[in-house]
Amino acid sequence: MALLTRRELLPGQKRFAIGSVAADIGLIGWFIFSLFPIAWMVILALKNTEQQTTTYFSFSPTWSNFATVLSNRGTEMTSVDFKSAMLTSLINCGGAVIVSLVIGIPAAYAAGRWKYKGSEDLMFQMLSFRFAPELMVIVPLFVIYNQIGLFDTKVGMIWVLQLVTMPLVVWILRSYFQDLPEDLEHAALLDGYTRRRAFLMVALPMVRPGIAAAALLAFIFAWNNYVFPLILADTNAGTVTVAITKFLGGGGQAYYNLTAAAAVIAALPPLILALTIQRYLVRGLSFGAVKA
């Protein structure tokens, strides 16, 4: 009887439930836990050296750390050329993504359109390169790079970083080509298109959002890579991830504020790239999840 006398809810209204409130509180707590390291890094980047370990939220904000990182002035240990490292990272990561797209897009199209005995095993083998620990291959790569003259070169870094980005690009775009109806390409073939022209004029324009999403994710993975630049590069091809750690200093003095400022600056290029292609990124991430 009590259920029959309950007041009907108006459109948009919800009944109060302890479970939903607990779920909302848990979700808010998860967001705070996830975003706290980012907020703490920004706060630490605004502290001076004296306040970096003695105060938490009560401090005098300063922008001098960012100026020190970019100009290499102010302390005796900021000899690293951070701006050069940023430019080198852009060249290395951009080159690796371009190589991965040029080779990976046709490979993903072929993997999504043609099935043969062992094709799934081949795709799994390619994906296994992405899962393999980098430390497992770093020693033979170091020996090979020294023997063929690729150590501390941008070409060498682009080549090794595409090992990180290529499997990601192929596997992501493969799902997009699988979701794309083959009837569109068959119609183009009936109109006199060759298979290559049908791929370039029909299939490729339709998966542009997926290409944007794959390119962004590949760029982020390459940008964040630390092991390969640490071992296979030095001053000429060193990336920003290695340059950040050099601001920690030595001799008993750790410059956490400068390290945090360098990390904030290093996070800007992927963020700017994501905002630039945001329209294609949203369409690309949703397109591959819907089966035709």
Summary of the structure (lengths in Angstrom):
residues: 292
radius of gyration: 25.0
end to end distance: 47.8
largest distance: 85.0
contacts: 829
relative contact order: 0.14
helix: 70%
strand: 0%
